[in-house]
Amino acid sequence: MIYLDHNATTPVDTEVRDAICEALDVFGNPSSSHVAGQKAHRLVEGARKAVAGLIGASPEEIIFTSGGTESNNLALIGFAQSFGKGHIISSRIEHPSVANPLKYLEKQGYAITLVGTDHNGAVKPEDILKEIRPDTILVTIMHSNNETGVIQPIKEIAAILKERGIVFHTDAAQSAGKTPLNIKELA
């Protein structure tokens, strides 16, 4: 069999499987002060440090969730609701874990603008710039497309938004571990 859906899931590497099995034997609450809790705490913090290193972040900046969908929901809906009503810009090619929260926010009264892509599937920074309004509170553009592999011009988009004080969210789930990521360089 030829398997061509590695972006969705892949066979587990033996080394990874062994690490998971070892971690499953550590059942203590990582917030508890007993020996099992301390061991679990060390495992969680080791994982946090490893993830931070993967994307050029500080361990304190890493929050674990159940996965990309929960993370995107938390980031998008959480930010928007804490800010209040406003305008959000995204693209027509976003993963459902971004597109669906945006549909929800639109029903809640947020204005959503979706920009298109060029013939290669890339969002053009100038198209984002054209859609910015005085009430724009957030822009969310995927880092790389899970179906086409196109890497979006995130650094350029981030520069435009930083200059205007607009918060930027990027879903980099498909990029992590496949292409170098440094969030400090993207911001």
C-alpha positions, -999 to 999 in steps of 0.1 A, spaced: 0 0 0 12 35 -8 0 59 19 -3 96 9 -21 112 38 9 119 61 -4 154 69 -34 139 86 -16 112 105 14 90 102 27 57 115 42 62 149 80 60 149 93 33 174 112 59 194 81 80 197 60 50 207 85 41 234 85 76 248 47 76 249 45 43 266 71 55 292 50 87 298 18 67 302 34 49 332 38 82 349 2 88 362 8 114 389 -9 148 388 18 172 377 5 198 401 8 175 431 38 177 454 42 139 459 69 119 441 46 107 413 34 143 408 69 156 407 79 130 381 48 139 360 57 176 363 92 170 350 78 151 320 53 179 312 79 206 316 104 186 294 77 184 267 70 221 271 107 229 266 109 206 236 79 222 219 92 257 227 126 248 211 108 235 180 92 269 173 117 293 188 95 302 218 100 304 255 86 275 275 64 299 294 47 307 261 35 271 255 0 260 265 -10 225 259 -44 216 245 -59 185 230 -48 195 195 -49 221 168 -87 225 166 -90 233 203 -60 256 201 -75 276 172 -109 278 188 -94 290 221 -72 316 203 -98 330 179 -129 329 199 -111 337 232 -94 367 217 -124 380 199 -147 377 228 -122 394 252 -118 423 227 -155 429 219 -171 432 184 -149 441 155 -136 431 121 -115 399 114 -96 391 82 -88 356 71 -84 337 38 -107 315 18 -83 285 22 -82 281 60 -85 248 77 -119 241 92 -104 245 126 -101 282 117 -130 286 93 -156 272 117 -147 295 146 -149 324 122 -184 313 111 -194 312 147 -180 347 154 -198 360 123 -231 347 138 -221 365 170 -219 398 151 -183 400 141 -175 412 106 -154 386 87 -136 393 54 -120 364 35 -93 372 10 -84 350 -19 -51 337 -31 -29 342 -62 -26 314 -88 0 296 -67 -23 295 -36 -6 323 -17 -23 351 2 -9 384 -10 1 408 18 -13 437 -2 -47 420 -3 -47 419 35 -36 456 36 -65 466 13 -91 450 37 -79 466 69 -105 488 85 -105 510 116 -124 483 134 -100 454 124 -90 435 155 -75 404 142 -60 387 111 -56 349 109 -38 332 80 -24 297 80 14 293 79 13 265 54 -15 248 35 -21 212 45 -33 203 10 -10 222 -13 21 228 8 22 265 0 39 285 27 22 318 32 42 351 34 36 353 72 66 375 80 54 402 55 18 400 67 30 402 103 50 433 96 20 451 80 -2 442 111 25 450 137 28 485 121 -9 490 126 -13 474 161 -35 446 148 -32 411 164 -21 383 141 -28 346 145 -13 319 124 -21 282 124 13 266 120 2 230 129 11 217 94 45 235 95 59 224 129 85 198 125 85 200 87 98 235 80 119 258 103 97 279 125 107 308 148 78 327 161 100 356 172 111 361 135 74 359 124 61 385 148 
